[in-house]
Every structure is written in C-alpha cells, then in structure tokens.
Amino acid sequence: MPNAKTDGQQGVIEIETLLQLTRQKTELYGLLPNEMEQWVSELGQLKFRARQIYNWLYKKRVTTFDEMTDLPAAFREQLKEKAVIGTMKEVTRQTSRDGTVKLLLELHDGSTVETVLMRHNYGNSVCVSTQVGCRMGCTFCASTLGGLIRNLSAGEIVEQLMFFQRMLDAEGERVSSVVLMGSGEPLENYDAAMKFVDIITSPESVHIGARHITVSTSGLVPAIRRLADEQRQITLAISLHSPFDELRSSMMPINRAWNIEKLMDACRYYWNKTGRRLSFEYALIGGVNDDLRHARALADLLRGMPCHVNLIPVNYVPERNYQRTPKEQIRAFVNELQRLGVNATIRREMGHDIAAACGQLRAEQGRS
Ligand code: SAH
C-alpha cells in the first residue's frame, strides 16, 4: 500500500480510492451463478447458499435480505453488510393507453436511465439501457444529447429487467423478450452487456431464451465480429437508417469509422457464424431518407442477406428538427421494399403518448 507520507498527495488519493473500494458493497444482480458461488465461499459459507440466494433473487424475486427466510440469521446480517440487492430507485413511472410502461430509474450516483415495458399479444418485452447517455452522436437520437456519462454495470442492466418482472408478478406474467435498445451503445459496453445476457439466460435466473434477446448497434464493426465469434443465439439488430455512405455519415458519425460496406461485411460474417437472421432498423425521416430511391438502394444492399427490416417513423425530438414521413409515403416505401423481395414491416408504435422513445424521458427531465 502506498505510504501517504513519502508518496505525497498522490499516495493519499490512492489510499482514499482503496478505502472507497473496500467500502463498496457487492451488487448481487451483477453476479453469474458461478460467481455467486465463489463469492459466498469467500464469505466462509457453503456453496449451496449461492443457489438459495439466486432462487430468492430470480424465482421469488424478493428485494430484502430479511425475506430470505431459509438463510441463517447471522448470514443474512453478513449479507446486509457486504451486499446490496438493488441500487436503483424509481423516479417516475408512465403508463400508456396501450399498456406500455416507462420507468425513469435513478442510479446510486444520481444519474438516471430509462427502461420500457411493451405489452404485445405474443408476450412482454423489456427495452433496457446499457449506458447513461451515449457518445455515438446520431443526429436524430435524444440519448446522445448530453454525451456519454458512464457505462452501466451488468447488475444495473439486470435490475432494470427485474423492476418489470416484479411488476408483472402481480399479474402472474413474465418478461418473455428483451431488447438492448434503450439509451447507450451496447457494443461499446460489451462486457457488461454480454454478462447481462449470460445472467438472464441462465436457468438459475429468469431464464430468458437467447433467441428472445436482441442487441441493437449503431455499427461497431469489430464488436460485431467479436459477437459473431462467440456464436450466441441472440438477434443482432443494426441501426442502418440510410443505404448511402454520405447521408449515413451525416446522420451517424460512426459511419466515418466503419462505412456501409464494412458494416455489411460484418453482418454477413455474423450470419455465417451464427446462422441468425439479422434485423435492420430504419427510421424514416421526412425528406431525408424516405424516398423510393432510398428504398431501392436499400433493397440492393440487402439482396441475398437473410434479414428483416424494421421501418420506424422517426420519433420527434424537440432539439432536432426532423419531420415524420407522411403515412402514404411510409406505405409506398415498405411496398417498394417488399416488391424487391425485402422482408420489411412498419414497426407498430407503442407508448407514443408517453414519450417512450430512446432518451426522451430523461431528456424531458433535463429540460424542465
Ligand atoms: N445504440 C444502439 C441502441 C440504442 S438506439 C443503436 O444505435 O442501435 C435503439 C434504436 O432507436 C436505434 O435503431 C436508433 O437508431 C433508434 N432511434 C434513436 N432515435 C430515434 C428517433 N428519434 N426515432 C426513431 N428511432 C430512433
């Protein structure tokens, strides 16, 4: 340990940091089953205690240690001292007429993230955030307005889902699918995002099938390749928004690092490695990327690629001056894609009355 006397100011800071770290409690939602085992043995407990804790967290879904009644009282006290179940607080809850629920959650450091539950006839889908803010700088997106504040930990991503699972318990329902499409770029917070996937897919946890999980990216090519190599069965969604490099670069700065050709190569690689059909997101912006010339170029680009295109009428962000594409034009766009053999649908809009689009609630709070 550095000596405060001889190391001067630098050493003092390091000691402070070390003390802070040792004071920090373990975030239980961030532990994989095997890590939980390791952690309980470090506390001097038998391994089966880990299974019991996991069971309380993910099957019975309690939020306090006192409810973990099959653990010895002394161990529960030890847990209170060393660990936390959750670290987030609900700040606002908005429920839309279509059943969509949006939560603004406050993290331990005072930052906020939003998370959304969508009720479909095929099940309940949760959209989680992976970062506070975002640094990708896409011009149409509210999440990026204040830049990136920080990455979320795996536990903070799991906890977003658990808020909704506990809410659904009252109706005897479960979260059946998850999209990593809230604020942030999941592939920039790769390790935490994938640990989140590993935790929620494990049978000891909420056990959501990998095929029911979608990771959306603005196009981080090396991370797409890494994900492909790991051969997970999750769905990869690419935020494309334009078939033309010049336009895409003006909307999405990341395109200057990895252009459409490099992105499509990575997508083909993903398909070859995993056999999973890709999803492409295309936000239609009036007069920008929504005429039939764009539809035809998009069809050319995607020819031969097993994929699905989600057309999203752009959500209005007050700080941006984008207009929505008129309904007839949206129809014409999707018809043109289908005529050219592209599997495309218009995404059903949910929660429109509650600002449920990425970053909108958090941005709204910042504005007021
Ligand atoms: N950073 C990741 C995931 C978060 S965004 C990504 O870029 O994919 C989730 C999706 O919402 C992305 O496809 C994004 O481009 C889209 N999106 C962002 N702002 C939007 C807006 N105002 N209207 C419609 N879609 C938007």
Boltz pocket constraint, residues with backbone or C-beta under 6 A from the ligand:
constraints:
  - pocket:
      binder: B
      contacts: [[A, 136], [A, 138], [A, 140], [A, 141], [A, 142], [A, 180], [A, 181], [A, 182], [A, 183], [A, 184], [A, 185], [A, 186], [A, 216], [A, 217], [A, 218], [A, 219], [A, 237], [A, 238], [A, 239], [A, 240], [A, 281], [A, 283], [A, 312], [A, 313], [A, 314], [A, 315], [A, 316], [A, 317], [A, 357], [A, 358]]
      max_distance: 6.0
